[in-house]
Amino acid sequence: MILDPDRIYHELGVAGEDWADKKSAYQALDDLTKTVYADIMTDYLPACPTKAEAEARALADGKYKAHLASKSSARRAWLLAEVKYENLKTLAELRRSQESTRRAEMQHT
């Protein structure tokens, strides 16, 4: 197997960009969590006798639960992209080591 540094560099770049995109998507959803909650709670305030009841209803609201589910999915995608990137880095190191060993063996034959 021949080591192709350009291909490895390209694959690491693609995986790194994917990781960054997915991390950014998660962080955008995370940053919006309080805003989504506040918007939903504000909708409940006029109908609820107490702020605590409006808060409880907002936490149980389907829109808030959907936001949390989207945030969870985005976090999983981010973590999987990170794992892929780290695995590619490890593979590149293993291939480099394998190539070095092959060259050393050829010198001794």
Backbone as CSV, one residue per row, in Angstrom:
resi,resn,N_x,N_y,N_z,CA_x,CA_y,CA_z,C_x,C_y,C_z
1,MET,0.845,-1.176,0.000,0.000,0.000,0.000,0.889,1.238,0.000
2,ILE,0.647,2.158,-0.918,1.455,3.357,-1.047,0.774,4.514,-0.320
3,LEU,1.565,5.240,0.439,1.067,6.382,1.182,0.839,7.547,0.227
4,ASP,-0.361,8.095,0.224,-0.693,9.233,-0.633,-1.001,10.437,0.255
5,PRO,0.015,11.245,0.564,-0.180,12.372,1.473,-1.242,13.366,0.989
6,ASP,-1.317,13.598,-0.312,-2.312,14.537,-0.829,-3.733,14.051,-0.573
7,ARG,-3.949,12.756,-0.782,-5.284,12.190,-0.542,-5.633,12.252,0.943
8,ILE,-4.674,11.917,1.781,-4.907,11.961,3.229,-5.199,13.393,3.669
9,TYR,-4.418,14.343,3.170,-4.641,15.751,3.502,-6.047,16.186,3.086
10,HIS,-6.441,15.804,1.894,-7.776,16.159,1.390,-8.867,15.552,2.272
11,GLU,-8.744,14.273,2.583,-9.758,13.607,3.399,-9.851,14.215,4.791
12,LEU,-8.693,14.551,5.372,-8.701,15.200,6.683,-9.357,16.580,6.602
13,GLY,-9.096,17.299,5.519,-9.720,18.606,5.341,-11.229,18.510,5.231
14,VAL,-11.697,17.574,4.446,-13.148,17.377,4.281,-13.781,16.985,5.614
15,ALA,-13.152,16.050,6.314,-13.693,15.612,7.603,-13.648,16.741,8.630
16,GLY,-12.591,17.531,8.607,-12.480,18.655,9.534,-13.541,19.713,9.278
17,GLU,-13.805,20.000,8.010,-14.850,20.974,7.670,-16.232,20.456,8.077
18,ASP,-16.464,19.166,7.877,-17.737,18.570,8.280,-17.911,18.678,9.791
19,TRP,-16.847,18.396,10.525,-16.866,18.496,11.985,-17.190,19.937,12.398
20,ALA,-16.512,20.896,11.787,-16.739,22.302,12.124,-18.173,22.731,11.808
21,ASP,-18.678,22.316,10.658,-20.056,22.658,10.280,-21.056,22.093,11.276
22,LYS,-20.852,20.852,11.675,-21.797,20.206,12.585,-21.693,20.776,14.001
23,LYS,-20.487,21.121,14.412,-20.331,21.748,15.721,-21.013,23.112,15.722
24,SER,-20.838,23.854,14.654,-21.463,25.174,14.533,-22.987,25.068,14.536
25,ALA,-23.524,24.081,13.845,-24.983,23.884,13.814,-25.510,23.578,15.210
26,TYR,-24.799,22.733,15.941,-25.208,22.427,17.311,-25.158,23.684,18.170
27,GLN,-24.074,24.426,18.077,-23.922,25.606,18.921,-24.991,26.664,18.619
28,ALA,-25.385,26.772,17.356,-26.456,27.716,17.007,-27.754,27.314,17.693
29,LEU,-28.072,26.021,17.671,-29.284,25.548,18.352,-29.170,25.732,19.866
30,ASP,-28.002,25.455,20.405,-27.782,25.611,21.835,-27.956,27.066,22.253
31,ASP,-27.422,27.974,21.440,-27.549,29.395,21.738,-29.005,29.865,21.720
32,LEU,-29.839,29.212,20.932,-31.248,29.600,20.812,-32.154,29.004,21.890
33,THR,-31.653,28.076,22.669,-32.502,27.347,23.611,-33.249,28.276,24.567
34,LYS,-32.547,29.211,25.174,-33.214,30.120,26.113,-34.235,31.004,25.400
35,THR,-33.918,31.408,24.186,-34.839,32.247,23.425,-36.110,31.478,23.072
36,VAL,-35.950,30.246,22.620,-37.111,29.412,22.283,-37.984,29.219,23.526
37,TYR,-37.332,28.910,24.628,-38.065,28.715,25.894,-38.807,29.992,26.285
38,ALA,-38.120,31.128,26.220,-38.741,32.402,26.603,-39.924,32.743,25.703
39,ASP,-39.777,32.503,24.400,-40.886,32.771,23.472,-42.114,31.928,23.805
40,ILE,-41.880,30.671,24.076,-42.997,29.772,24.393,-43.626,30.163,25.734
41,MET,-42.780,30.447,26.718,-43.298,30.824,28.030,-44.122,32.112,27.940
42,THR,-43.663,33.057,27.143,-44.391,34.318,26.961,-45.784,34.068,26.394
43,ASP,-45.883,33.081,25.524,-47.200,32.737,24.968,-48.155,32.228,26.048
44,TYR,-47.607,31.562,27.070,-48.447,30.997,28.135,-48.769,32.002,29.252
45,LEU,-47.973,33.037,29.405,-48.156,33.964,30.535,-49.563,34.543,30.665
46,PRO,-50.179,35.001,29.581,-51.519,35.595,29.768,-52.560,34.605,30.299
47,ALA,-52.404,33.334,29.984,-53.415,32.335,30.375,-53.119,31.672,31.711
48,CYS,-51.926,31.900,32.246,-51.538,31.214,33.483,-51.593,32.174,34.673
49,PRO,-52.066,31.656,35.809,-52.150,32.513,36.999,-50.777,32.870,37.589
50,THR,-49.772,32.012,37.355,-48.440,32.287,37.910,-47.369,32.081,36.839
51,LYS,-46.249,32.734,37.090,-45.101,32.568,36.193,-44.611,31.116,36.234
52,ALA,-44.642,30.506,37.410,-44.192,29.120,37.558,-45.009,28.172,36.687
53,GLU,-46.312,28.413,36.613,-47.163,27.558,35.772,-46.828,27.773,34.295
54,ALA,-46.605,29.018,33.898,-46.220,29.304,32.509,-44.891,28.622,32.171
55,GLU,-43.960,28.640,33.114,-42.670,27.976,32.905,-42.853,26.475,32.747
56,ALA,-43.674,25.884,33.593,-43.920,24.439,33.519,-44.560,24.068,32.184
57,ARG,-45.515,24.868,31.752,-46.166,24.591,30.472,-45.191,24.752,29.301
58,ALA,-44.336,25.747,29.394,-43.343,25.963,28.323,-42.393,24.771,28.222
59,LEU,-41.966,24.260,29.372,-41.067,23.098,29.359,-41.739,21.859,28.778
60,ALA,-43.045,21.766,28.945,-43.786,20.604,28.437,-44.290,20.803,27.010
61,ASP,-44.139,21.983,26.467,-44.659,22.308,25.144,-43.951,21.494,24.054
62,GLY,-44.709,21.057,23.093,-44.154,20.263,21.992,-43.099,20.996,21.187
63,LYS,-43.254,22.313,21.023,-42.254,23.089,20.273,-40.912,23.089,21.010
64,TYR,-40.972,23.195,22.340,-39.727,23.179,23.116,-39.080,21.790,23.067
65,LYS,-39.911,20.771,23.190,-39.381,19.403,23.109,-38.778,19.135,21.730
66,ALA,-39.411,19.648,20.679,-38.874,19.480,19.322,-37.537,20.196,19.188
67,HIS,-37.420,21.375,19.780,-36.150,22.099,19.751,-35.057,21.278,20.450
68,LEU,-35.383,20.750,21.619,-34.398,19.944,22.353,-34.001,18.692,21.567
69,ALA,-34.961,18.084,20.868,-34.656,16.904,20.050,-33.738,17.285,18.896
70,SER,-33.988,18.427,18.272,-33.115,18.898,17.187,-31.719,19.178,17.708
71,LYS,-31.657,19.777,18.871,-30.362,20.077,19.493,-29.598,18.783,19.805
72,SER,-30.315,17.796,20.298,-29.693,16.503,20.601,-29.172,15.829,19.333
73,SER,-29.962,15.862,18.273,-29.532,15.276,16.994,-28.307,15.997,16.447
74,ALA,-28.302,17.315,16.570,-27.159,18.098,16.092,-25.912,17.777,16.904
75,ARG,-26.065,17.586,18.196,-24.907,17.234,19.044,-24.358,15.868,18.653
76,ARG,-25.245,14.926,18.394,-24.803,13.590,17.988,-24.052,13.657,16.658
77,ALA,-24.582,14.419,15.706,-23.924,14.572,14.408,-22.544,15.202,14.575
78,TRP,-22.452,16.207,15.447,-21.175,16.864,15.722,-20.179,15.861,16.297
79,LEU,-20.605,15.094,17.284,-19.701,14.133,17.923,-19.271,13.032,16.957
80,LEU,-20.187,12.566,16.115,-19.820,11.552,15.123,-18.826,12.108,14.108
81,ALA,-19.005,13.361,13.720,-18.059,13.989,12.793,-16.690,14.129,13.444
82,GLU,-16.674,14.433,14.729,-15.402,14.531,15.452,-14.710,13.170,15.508
83,VAL,-15.480,12.120,15.768,-14.926,10.767,15.809,-14.331,10.401,14.443
84,LYS,-15.049,10.723,13.373,-14.548,10.420,12.031,-13.230,11.142,11.767
85,TYR,-13.161,12.420,12.115,-11.945,13.196,11.916,-10.786,12.593,12.712
86,GLU,-11.030,12.293,13.973,-9.974,11.715,14.822,-9.541,10.339,14.302
87,ASN,-10.493,9.550,13.810,-10.149,8.243,13.246,-9.289,8.394,11.997
88,LEU,-9.610,9.383,11.170,-8.790,9.623,9.976,-7.378,10.048,10.356
89,LYS,-7.245,10.861,11.395,-5.910,11.257,11.866,-5.134,10.027,12.334
90,THR,-5.806,9.162,13.072,-5.159,7.938,13.555,-4.764,7.048,12.391
91,LEU,-5.652,6.899,11.421,-5.348,6.088,10.246,-4.138,6.650,9.496
92,ALA,-4.073,7.954,9.369,-2.937,8.579,8.686,-1.637,8.265,9.418
93,GLU,-1.659,8.332,10.726,-0.458,8.003,11.506,-0.088,6.526,11.362
94,LEU,-1.096,5.661,11.373,-0.822,4.226,11.205,-0.240,3.941,9.822
95,ARG,-0.786,4.592,8.808,-0.264,4.392,7.451,1.168,4.906,7.335
96,ARG,1.432,6.046,7.954,2.783,6.603,7.938,3.757,5.637,8.611
97,SER,3.339,5.096,9.747,4.164,4.140,10.469,4.361,2.863,9.645
98,GLN,3.290,2.414,9.007,3.349,1.218,8.164,4.326,1.430,7.005
99,GLU,4.262,2.595,6.389,5.164,2.909,5.277,6.609,2.979,5.748
100,SER,6.825,3.545,6.919,8.165,3.624,7.490,8.714,2.230,7.769
101,THR,7.873,1.365,8.302,8.282,-0.016,8.575,8.602,-0.745,7.278
102,ARG,7.802,-0.536,6.258,8.035,-1.177,4.961,9.379,-0.738,4.378
103,ARG,9.671,0.552,4.468,10.955,1.032,3.940,12.137,0.450,4.716
104,ALA,11.968,0.360,6.035,13.036,-0.212,6.872,13.262,-1.674,6.532
105,GLU,12.183,-2.403,6.284,12.308,-3.817,5.928,12.994,-3.980,4.576
106,MET,12.714,-3.073,3.648,13.337,-3.154,2.319,14.839,-2.906,2.407
107,GLN,15.269,-2.083,3.336,16.694,-1.798,3.504,17.448,-2.999,4.065
108,HIS,16.764,-3.850,4.774,17.395,-5.006,5.401,17.324,-6.268,4.535
109,THR,16.754,-6.148,3.366,16.686,-7.333,2.508,17.747,-7.327,1.467
